[in-house]
Amino acid sequence: MHINYFTERPVRWLEEEDVLTHRAFFGLPNSKYDHVRASEDYNYYLDEYMEAERLGFDGVALNEHHGNPFCMGNVMHLEASILARITERVKIFLIGTPLPVTKNPLRTAEELATIDVISRGRLVTGWVRGGGSEQFFNNANPAYNREMFEEAHDFIQQAWTRPGPWRYEGKHFHYRHVNPWALPYQKPSPLSVVPGVLSPETVRWAADKAYPYIALGTSLGPTADLWDTYADLAAEAGYQAGSENYGYVIPTFVADTEEKAQEGGYGFVFGGGQGAFAKPEHTLPPGYNSKAANQRLAATPGGSWLGINRDKLMAASQRTPTAAPLDVDVVRGKLRASLQRSQDNLQHLIGTPDQVAEKMKTIIRVLRPGIFTVFHVQGAVSDEARRRSMQLLGEQVLPEVRAYADELGIASPFDRAPGSVRLRTGEQRSAVVDRGGLPVAA
């Protein structure tokens, strides 16, 4: 099993009341920006990734968001290029490049190839559509999001593998001269993964290409259902899906005592947490999701990676300009209660090393992901607490979890190529999940 370290690189100097009263991180006025503290944090997070390599993580993961202090990774490829030079062993794992909002797949192909060359073949490319608020921020039409995503991806793969020069005329992108002199170190191209939050269309697209699908903190039951959907589609395509085809990202924080862990773990719901990433009108702009994706989202109990669910949408639709002022203490109480429910449902792993290791093993037993990504704590958590959590993870949790994954025979996509286990005509696929290990609430 391949284990990544991931952080959203959050802004840590904001007052929680500012986010709570705004009811979202996205759109919070940038008059709150502090260039000195930002410089300190950008450099700190790069150091933190280097520490993750020292502690034995297999990869360091990055993502990208725009106009949002929830994540300082506005230009992920720039961060990845720095990590390509200052790290030596870890994979540089992108989760991922928002193709429809970059609007220039040729430049994207050159940037990614350069990162792969500098790192001597350690890049893992991740392809995402970008959240709804990213469409708003980058002035991208959400109705064309999926078709721009697919066209940009296909073009990049051609740019990496088709000898140039050649001309490209597509629906959304046009180039007179395609002949990049920055090509990937890995041949024919780096491993591609597809992060997602239960979108059936994205799962089908990933399975068709045998790309590992990375579930972003979704609850275990619906994730197991999605794994089966992927495996069924894989069987139709003639291959047996296995652990190499699946990945899972889970929010995690560890401390020496449970009391300290819960204190720091509140950072996951600081300001509303993922549920306050953006207001519903920015998260789900018209045309962004298909009808099937919206139906699945509405049926998911805990919402999704960005915290949207039917309860939040209903609350937003009922809110009026004359609504009562927000009582931040009441909201904090609700956030703490929601965090406890999320822990009970294994969507947040917070505790001592022994507690967190056992919870991780439950997830691994059920989902058998070949890629397991630790999403470290958000909010105004100190450097000291973050480093101690990382140390406990690296020295106590990871060895136990790796040994357990080895017992289960879990292979990563770096051990076994996704799509390489072929099925004979008429052969039934094997099981890919163990629902017997599901907790009652999952």
N, C-alpha and C positions, 0 to 999 in steps of 0.2 A: 504494500500500500504506500502511496505517495502522500506525504503530509505537508501542507502549505501553511505559512503564517501570513495573515492578512489583516490590515487595518485600513479603515476609511480615511485615516489621517485627519481626524476631526479638529475643527477650531475649538480651542479649550479655554478661551478667555471670555466667552459670552456669558452674560447673566441669563439664568434660566427663565426668568420672568419675561425677558425680551422675546424669546421664542414662544413661550406659552401664550402671551397676549397676542402675538402675531398669528398664532395657530399653525405655524409651519416654519421650517428652516428656509425653504425656497421663497425668495422674494423679500427676505429680511433686509432692510436698507444697509448698503455697504458702508455707511457712515460709521458702523460699528467696527470696521476693519482696523487692525493695528499692525502696521508694517513691521515694527520691531519684533513683536511677539510672533508674527507670521514667519519671519526669518528664523527665529529660534525654533519654532515647531517644524518647519520644513527640514531643517538640518537634523533636528532630533529624530524625525521619522526615518530619514535615511540611515542614521546610526542604528536605529532600532532594527531595521531590516538586516543590517550587517550582524547585529547581535543574534538575530534569528538564525542566520547561517552558522554562527559559532555554536549555538545551542543544539544544532542537529536537525533543524527543519530541512525538508527536501526542496522546498520552493518558497519564494516570496511573491505574494499576489498583490496586484494593483487593480484599481478600477478608476473610473472617471465620471465626474458629475460637474455640472456647470451652475454658477450663480447660487451656490449652496454651501453654507459653512458646515453642514453635516459632513462634508468631504472636501478636503483641500486639494484633492487630485483633479485639478481642472485640465491639466495637459499630461495625461498619464504616460504618453510615449517619451516625454522629456525625462520624467522620473525614471522610467525603465532604462533609458540610455545611460543615465548616471549609474544605476545599479549594475548595468552590464559591465561597467568598468571597475566598480569598487567592490564587487563580490567575485568569488572565484568558483564556487561549486553549485550553488542553488539554481534551480530553474527559475526563470523570470516569467511569472504566470499572469496573464492579462485576462481580467474577467469583467469587462472586456472592452474592445474598441467599438464605439457607437457609430456604425457605418453610415446610417442615414443622415446624421447631423454633421459629419465631417465634410461631406459633399465633394471630396476630391480623392477617390480611391487610388489614383496613381501616386499621389504624394504619400498616402497612407502605406501603400506597398513599399515605397522607398524607405520610409521611416522604420517600418517593422523589419525590413531586411537589414538595415543598418544596425539596429539593436541586436539582431541575431548574429551578425558578423562580429561586432565588438565583443559580444559575450561568448563567441566561439561555439555557437549552436545551443544556447541554453534558453531560447525564447519559446514560450508556449502562447500561441495566439488564441484569443477569445473573441468571438463575434457576437455582438449584441445589437439590438434595435435601438437602445437608449430609452430611458424612462420618458413618460409623457412630458414632464417638465423640461426635458432636454430639447424636445421639439419646439416648445414655446420659446425657450431661451435662444435657440439657434435659428429661429424663424424657418423651421422645416415643416412642410405640410404633413400632418400625421396620417392623412388618408393614403399617402404614397410610401409610408414608412416601410412596410414589409417588402414591397417590390423594389424599393431602392436598396434595402438591406441585401436582398438576394442578388441583385445585379452587381452591386459593389463587391460583394464577396467573390462572385464568379470572375469578375474582372481582375481582382487582385491575384487570384490563383493563376489566371492566364499570364498576367504580367510577370509572375515568378517563374513560370515554366515554359512559356512560348518564346522561342528566339525572335528577337526584334531586328529591325524596326517593323512595326505593323500599325495599321489604322483601326480605330475602334469607333463604331457608331451604334450606340445603344438607345434605350428609351430615355434614360435620365442622364447618362454620361456620354461625352463625345471627346475623342482625342485624335488629333491628326498624326501624332507620332508617339508610339509606345515602344520605348527601347531603354528601360532602366539599366543603369550600370551599378546599381545597388541591388544585389540578389541575395537570397538567404544563404547562410552558411550550411544549414541543413538541406539535404536534397531528398525529394524534390521541393519540400517546403516544411516549415515547422508543424508540429502537432497542433491541430485546431480543436478547441472545445467550445461548447455552447452553453453559457449560463442562462437560466430561465426561472420563471415562477409559475409553472403549471400551464403554460400556453400549449394547447394541443398541436397548433400549427408548427410551433418551434420544435416540439418533440419529433414530429414527423420529418421535418427538414433535417434535423440532426441524425435521426435513424437512417434516413436515405443515404446520408454521406458517411455513416458509421462514426460520426463525431461523438466523443463523450459528452453527455448532457450533465450539466452541473446545477443541481437544485439549490436555490438560494434560501436556506433556512426554512423551507416549507415543512409543515407538520408531517409526521411519519406515515400516517394512513394514506392521505392523498398522494404522497411521494411514492409509496409502494405501488399505488394504482398506476401512476405515471410510468414507473419502471416497467410494469407489465405491458403497458401500451407500447413503449419503446421496443421491448423484446418481441412483441407480436409483429411490429413493423419490420424489425430486423429479420425475423424468420421469413416474412414475405420476401425480403430482399436476399434471402439465402444464407444468412449467417446467424450464429448463436451469440446473442448479447451476453456479456459477462461483466464482472467487476470492472474490467478495463473500459467499459462504456458508460460508467456512472461516476459522478462526483457529488459531494455534499459540502455545503458551507454552513457552519454552525457558530453562533455567537458564544464566546467562552471567556470566562475570567476566573482566575485561581488565586487564592491567598492562603496564608498559613492557618487561619482559623475561618470557620464559616461566617462568623460575625464580620470579619474584615472583608471577606468575599462578597457578602451581601451589600456592605457599605459601598465598595467599589463598583459592584455589579449594577447599582442604580444608574451608572453612566449609560447603560444600554437604553434606558427610557428617559434620559435627561432631555428636557424640553419636549417630551412626547416621543422621543426615540424614532424608530423607523416609521411609526405611524404619523409623525409630523414632518416627514421628509418634504412633502409638498401638499398643498390643499387638493381636494378631489378634482376640482375643475382644471388643475394643472397636471395632475397625475393621469387622468383619463380623458384627454381631449377627444372630441368627436372624430371618429374614423381611425383612432389609434389601435383599438382592439377589435377583434372579430366578435360576432354574437356568441360563438361557442366559448371563446376565451372569457367573455364577461359572465357567462352562465357558470363556468367552472369557478371563477373568482368569487361570485356571489354565494356559492355553496361551500366555500372553504371557511371553516370555523374561525381560524386565527388570522385571516387576512393573508397578506403575502409579504414579500421582501420589502415593499414600500408601505406596508401597513394598511392598504385599502381593503375594506370589507363592506358588507351591506349595511352594518350598523353605522359606520362612519359616513357613508354616503347619505343615509337617511338623516343623520344629525346635521350634515352640511346643508341639505335641502330645506331643513326646517329652521335654520338659523336666520334671524332677521336683524336689521340694523338696530332694533330696539331691544335686543336680547340683553339680559342682565349682565353686568360686568363679571369678568372671570375671577373666580376665587382660586388663586394659585395653590393654596394649601389643600383645598378639596381635590384639585387636579392632581397634585403630587400623591395624595392618598390613593387615588384611582390608578395612577401609574404604578405605584408599588404593588397594588393588588394584581394588576395585569401582568407585572413581571413575575410574580409568584405563580400565577396560572400558567404562564409560558414555561417556567421551569418545571412545573408538574407535568407539562406536556412535552418536555424534552426539546423545546425550541430555544431555550437558553440554558447553557451549562455553567453554573456558578457554584463554587464551593471549594473545598479543600482538594488537594491532588487525588486522594483516594475516592472522594465523592465524584469528581469529574471524570476520572478514568472509568468508573463503573458505568456512568451514563453514556460515555462515548462508546463503550463496548456494546451497550444495548442498541445504539443506533447502528453500529457496524454489523451486529448480528442480524438486524432486520434488513438493512438496505445493501450491505456488502459493497460499499463504494470503493473503487480503486484509487480515487482521489479524495482526500479528506482535508478540508480547509478550516483552520481555526480563525474565526473572525474575532479579533481582540476588541476590548471594551471601548465604548464611546464616552463622550462627556468629559467633564473636568476632572479626570483622574490624574494624579501626580505621576511624574516620571518614575519615582521610586516604586509606586504601587504597580505600574505597568511592567517595569523591569523584573520585579519580584514574581509577578504572574508568569512572565515569559520563562524565567529561570525554573520555576516549579513545573511548568509544562514541559520544558526541554529535558530536565533532569529526572523527573518522576513520572509524568503522565505518558509522554511519548514512548519510552521504552516498553511500558506495560501494554499500551495500545498496539504497538507494532508487533509484539509477540503474539497478541491475541489474533490480529489480522493474519499473521503467518499460520497460526493454527487452523484458521478457516480457509486457508489457501487463496486469500484475496490477492489478485494481481492488478497492478497499475497498467495504464496504457504504455508505460515505458518498459514493462516486463513482457507484455503481450499486445501485439498490434490490434487495435479495435477493428472488428470485422474479419479477422483472420481465421476464426473458427467457423468453418463452412458447414452447412447442413445439407445432407443428401435430400434429393427430391422425396417429399412425403414424410421426412423425419420430423418428429415433434420436438419443439424446443424444450430446454430444461428450465426449471424454476430459477428466477433471479432474485427473489426476496424470500424472507422467512417471516410470514405474518404471525407465526406462533410466538414470536418474541415481542410483538407489539404491546406496549403498555395499554391499560384499559382506556385512558383518556386520549390516546393518540389517534 
